[in-house]
């Protein structure tokens, strides 16, 4: 199944891709040029690589979007880093909770 991504929206990988390109916990976004960026691994894929590399992957809209959408208002790096980490932690807690519920 092909994943659908909105440009510049952050997604949390909840299940890694079949080939291991993406792992649970990765945060990805599709940039305006069509490249898929892995924000926590500092990597990216060209548009022609995306379909194959994302097979089997599951994603979830992440709380990190809130902090990225307001990042233009944050002027110091420490505040930005704390906001990003808080959003990431919240998203991971949601994923872990859903995985526990699914296992029951």
C-alpha positions in Angstrom: 0.0 0.0 0.0 1.4 3.4 -1.0 1.5 5.9 1.8 0.0 9.4 1.4 1.9 12.4 2.8 1.1 16.1 2.9 4.0 18.4 2.1 5.8 19.8 5.1 3.7 17.8 7.6 5.6 15.7 10.1 4.8 12.0 10.6 5.9 9.4 13.1 6.8 6.0 11.8 4.8 3.5 13.9 6.0 0.4 11.9 9.3 0.3 10.0 9.5 -0.3 6.3 10.0 -3.8 4.8 13.6 -3.1 3.7 14.6 -1.4 6.9 15.1 2.1 5.4 12.7 3.5 8.1 12.3 2.3 11.6 9.7 2.7 14.3 10.3 6.1 15.9 11.6 7.9 12.8 10.1 11.3 12.1 9.6 12.0 8.4 8.3 14.8 6.2 7.8 15.3 2.5 9.5 18.5 1.5 8.2 20.9 -1.2 10.6 19.5 -3.7 9.3 15.9 -3.3 12.1 14.5 -1.2 11.3 12.5 1.8 13.3 13.6 4.8 14.0 11.6 7.9 14.4 14.4 10.5 15.9 12.4 13.3 18.4 10.5 11.1 19.4 13.5 8.9 18.7 11.6 5.7 16.5 11.9 2.7 15.2 10.0 -0.3 14.7 11.2 -3.8 11.1 11.1 -5.2 11.8 8.0 -7.3 13.1 6.1 -4.2 10.1 6.7 -1.9 7.6 4.1 -3.0 10.0 1.2 -2.7 11.6 2.4 0.6 8.3 2.9 2.3 6.7 -0.5 1.5 5.2 -2.0 4.7 5.7 1.2 6.6 2.9 2.7 8.8 2.8 6.3 9.9 0.9 8.6 12.2 0.4 12.3 12.2 2.6 13.5 15.1 2.3 16.1 17.8 5.6 17.5 16.5 3.5 19.4 13.9 2.3 21.7 16.6 5.9 22.8 17.5 7.2 23.0 13.9 4.2 25.1 12.9 5.1 27.7 15.6 8.9 27.5 15.2 9.1 30.9 13.6 8.1 32.3 17.0 10.8 30.6 18.9 14.1 32.5 18.8 16.5 30.6 20.9 17.7 27.0 20.1 17.2 25.7 23.7 13.5 26.5 23.7 13.1 25.1 20.2 14.9 21.8 21.2 12.7 21.4 24.3 9.6 22.0 22.3 10.6 19.5 19.6 11.6 16.9 22.2 8.3 17.4 24.1 6.3 16.8 20.9 8.4 13.7 20.0 8.0 12.2 23.5 4.2 12.8 23.4 4.0 11.1 20.0 6.0 8.1 21.1 3.9 7.7 24.2 0.8 7.6 22.0 2.4 5.0 19.7 3.4 2.8 22.7 -0.1 3.1 24.2 -1.7 2.0 20.9 0.8 -0.9 20.5 -0.1 -2.1 24.0 -3.8 -1.9 23.3 -3.3 -3.8 20.0 -1.5 -6.6 21.8 -4.3 -7.2 24.2 
